[in-house]
Amino acid sequence: EDQQFFRETTARFLDEFAAVNELRRLRDDATGYVVDYWRRGAELGWTSFLVDERHGGGSISGDGLIDLTLVAHEFGAHAAPGPLVPNNVVAALLSRNDARADVIAGLLAGTATAAWGLAEPVPNDRLGTVELMVRVDGEHLVLNGAKRPVETAGSADIFLVTGRMGGGLTNVLVPRDTPGVSVRPLKSVDLTRRFGVVEFHEVRVPLSAA
């Protein structure tokens, strides 16, 4: 019953704030949604299901992934905009690290958004191929490479970037305004989601960013 009530609440919210006329109005907008819309959705719980309770998250049924699919279903039915998938993926990964409490809090509150940089441009576009390089330089990590396509790249405040370091892979948290980060928008047939290319040229972040 709690899940059904939540689904219906989400559907009513999207009926009002993601109506067809609103989506058409925003079709050429770089972000694709109004900031207050996403913050209010976060208040409903859209961003919290994959984050444990000690970091401020929680679920309805005890299985956050199932609860999140209720939101995803309504997003699909309404063609709703917003960083639903990247925000939840990044929040879930960061919640495993106690040092990221401040970042997680922003994502859960909807006051900040995140994007996950995993896929890469040709010729590294095969599934699982990662060639963006991360090296250690003193007290810093240095990133060089590109990610494409990155959902919500144009509006994200934070990038979680998957790169190759040594013989394995690592994820590095990179604020959007870090020197050496550049974002270029991509065109898509999807009118409600935005994608972009994110390039990293000698981008330096603290060791704690990994």
ChimeraX attribute file (.defattr): number of C-alpha atoms within 10 A of each C-alpha:
attribute: neighborCount
match mode: 1-to-1
recipient: residues
	/A:1	7
	/A:2	9
	/A:3	14
	/A:4	11
	/A:5	10
	/A:6	17
	/A:7	20
	/A:8	15
	/A:9	14
	/A:10	19
	/A:11	20
	/A:12	13
	/A:13	16
	/A:14	20
	/A:15	14
	/A:16	10
	/A:17	18
	/A:18	22
	/A:19	14
	/A:20	14
	/A:21	10
	/A:22	14
	/A:23	20
	/A:24	14
	/A:25	11
	/A:26	17
	/A:27	16
	/A:28	11
	/A:29	14
	/A:30	14
	/A:31	21
	/A:32	24
	/A:33	23
	/A:34	15
	/A:35	13
	/A:36	11
	/A:37	16
	/A:38	23
	/A:39	20
	/A:40	14
	/A:41	19
	/A:42	18
	/A:43	13
	/A:44	15
	/A:45	22
	/A:46	26
	/A:47	30
	/A:48	27
	/A:49	26
	/A:50	23
	/A:51	24
	/A:52	16
	/A:53	12
	/A:54	10
	/A:55	20
	/A:56	15
	/A:57	20
	/A:58	18
	/A:59	20
	/A:60	14
	/A:61	13
	/A:62	10
	/A:63	12
	/A:64	17
	/A:65	13
	/A:66	16
	/A:67	21
	/A:68	22
	/A:69	13
	/A:70	18
	/A:71	21
	/A:72	18
	/A:73	13
	/A:74	18
	/A:75	18
	/A:76	10
	/A:77	11
	/A:78	16
	/A:79	19
	/A:80	23
	/A:81	22
	/A:82	23
	/A:83	23
	/A:84	21
	/A:85	18
	/A:86	22
	/A:87	26
	/A:88	25
	/A:89	17
	/A:90	24
	/A:91	29
	/A:92	19
	/A:93	15
	/A:94	20
	/A:95	22
	/A:96	13
	/A:97	12
	/A:98	11
	/A:99	12
	/A:100	17
	/A:101	15
	/A:102	10
	/A:103	17
	/A:104	29
	/A:105	18
	/A:106	14
	/A:107	22
	/A:108	25
	/A:109	21
	/A:110	23
	/A:111	14
	/A:112	19
	/A:113	29
	/A:114	32
	/A:115	26
	/A:116	25
	/A:117	24
	/A:118	21
	/A:119	23
	/A:120	24
	/A:121	16
	/A:122	8
	/A:123	8
	/A:124	16
	/A:125	16
	/A:126	11
	/A:127	9
	/A:128	10
	/A:129	15
	/A:130	21
	/A:131	21
	/A:132	22
	/A:133	20
	/A:134	25
	/A:135	16
	/A:136	15
	/A:137	12
	/A:138	9
	/A:139	11
	/A:140	15
	/A:141	21
	/A:142	20
	/A:143	26
	/A:144	18
	/A:145	18
	/A:146	27
	/A:147	26
	/A:148	21
	/A:149	21
	/A:150	25
	/A:151	24
	/A:152	27
	/A:153	31
	/A:154	22
	/A:155	21
	/A:156	20
	/A:157	17
	/A:158	22
	/A:159	24
	/A:160	24
	/A:161	25
	/A:162	23
	/A:163	25
	/A:164	18
	/A:165	17
	/A:166	11
	/A:167	5
	/A:168	8
	/A:169	15
	/A:170	14
	/A:171	20
	/A:172	22
	/A:173	21
	/A:174	22
	/A:175	16
	/A:176	20
	/A:177	10
	/A:178	13
	/A:179	13
	/A:180	14
	/A:181	20
	/A:182	16
	/A:183	18
	/A:184	12
	/A:185	17
	/A:186	15
	/A:187	9
	/A:188	11
	/A:189	7
	/A:190	10
	/A:191	17
	/A:192	20
	/A:193	19
	/A:194	25
	/A:195	23
	/A:196	20
	/A:197	21
	/A:198	23
	/A:199	19
	/A:200	22
	/A:201	14
	/A:202	17
	/A:203	18
	/A:204	23
	/A:205	21
	/A:206	16
	/A:207	14
	/A:208	12
	/A:209	16
	/A:210	16
